[in-house]
């Protein structure tokens, strides 16, 4: 896997740095998987789940077939950081 463990400059908490599947940009994730996460690691890269992949199984099958990649789900660290740097906020 192409992941690096580190610490957040804002809160000092642990983070997992991974490259995104789409652009190759670095994304910080909370290092522990959670059921409500919206990011899965696919071949070492962060895949952000889309609305169809986040829907309960079967709900959107007739409209948007497909299932999310398997594996643990993670949350981007900016969603849980208690002191996210202002320069990084969108």
PLY file of the C-alpha trace (Angstrom):
ply
format ascii 1.0
element vertex 90
property float x
property float y
property float z
element edge 89
property int vertex1
property int vertex2
end_header
0.00 0.00 0.00
1.08 3.53 -0.60
0.12 5.00 2.73
2.04 7.02 5.28
1.21 7.46 8.93
1.66 10.87 10.49
0.11 13.48 12.72
-2.22 16.38 12.01
-0.60 19.82 12.23
-3.85 21.24 13.59
-4.85 18.88 16.39
-1.84 16.58 16.67
-3.99 13.49 16.19
-2.84 10.50 14.15
-3.61 10.49 10.43
-3.16 8.11 7.54
-1.94 9.81 4.36
-2.97 8.17 1.07
-3.08 9.25 -2.56
-6.51 9.61 -4.12
-7.52 7.29 -6.90
-8.93 10.14 -9.01
-6.17 12.77 -9.00
-3.26 11.35 -7.04
-3.52 14.17 -4.47
-2.71 13.37 -0.84
-5.71 12.87 1.47
-5.49 12.61 5.26
-7.76 9.99 6.82
-8.53 9.07 10.39
-6.44 5.89 10.78
-9.18 3.71 12.26
-11.95 2.41 9.96
-15.55 3.28 10.85
-18.87 1.97 9.54
-20.05 5.43 8.42
-16.86 6.15 6.46
-17.03 7.35 2.86
-13.53 6.38 1.71
-12.19 2.89 0.95
-8.67 1.92 -0.04
-8.44 0.26 -3.44
-4.97 -1.02 -4.34
-3.51 1.42 -1.83
-5.35 4.47 -3.18
-8.24 6.39 -1.61
-11.55 5.85 -3.42
-14.19 8.35 -2.27
-17.57 6.64 -2.41
-20.23 8.30 -4.55
-23.93 8.59 -3.63
-24.85 5.32 -5.32
-22.08 3.47 -3.48
-23.18 4.95 -0.14
-26.86 4.00 -0.59
-28.13 0.88 1.18
-27.74 -2.23 -1.00
-30.59 -2.60 -3.49
-32.01 0.91 -3.01
-30.67 2.40 -6.25
-29.92 -0.78 -8.22
-32.47 -0.02 -10.92
-31.13 3.52 -11.40
-27.42 3.20 -10.73
-26.21 -0.39 -10.80
-22.96 -1.14 -9.05
-21.68 -1.81 -5.61
-19.02 -0.10 -3.56
-15.53 -1.56 -3.46
-15.18 -3.95 -0.52
-13.09 -3.22 2.51
-12.95 -1.05 5.60
-14.30 2.49 5.33
-12.42 5.53 6.52
-13.32 9.19 7.19
-11.30 12.14 5.90
-9.53 13.67 8.89
-10.86 17.17 8.14
-14.33 15.88 9.09
-13.25 15.03 12.65
-10.31 17.37 13.32
-10.85 19.63 16.33
-8.43 22.27 15.04
-8.38 22.03 11.24
-6.10 24.80 9.95
-8.07 27.76 8.53
-5.90 27.71 5.41
-7.18 24.19 4.65
-10.90 24.88 5.16
-13.14 25.02 2.12
0 1
1 2
2 3
3 4
4 5
5 6
6 7
7 8
8 9
9 10
10 11
11 12
12 13
13 14
14 15
15 16
16 17
17 18
18 19
19 20
20 21
21 22
22 23
23 24
24 25
25 26
26 27
27 28
28 29
29 30
30 31
31 32
32 33
33 34
34 35
35 36
36 37
37 38
38 39
39 40
40 41
41 42
42 43
43 44
44 45
45 46
46 47
47 48
48 49
49 50
50 51
51 52
52 53
53 54
54 55
55 56
56 57
57 58
58 59
59 60
60 61
61 62
62 63
63 64
64 65
65 66
66 67
67 68
68 69
69 70
70 71
71 72
72 73
73 74
74 75
75 76
76 77
77 78
78 79
79 80
80 81
81 82
82 83
83 84
84 85
85 86
86 87
87 88
88 89
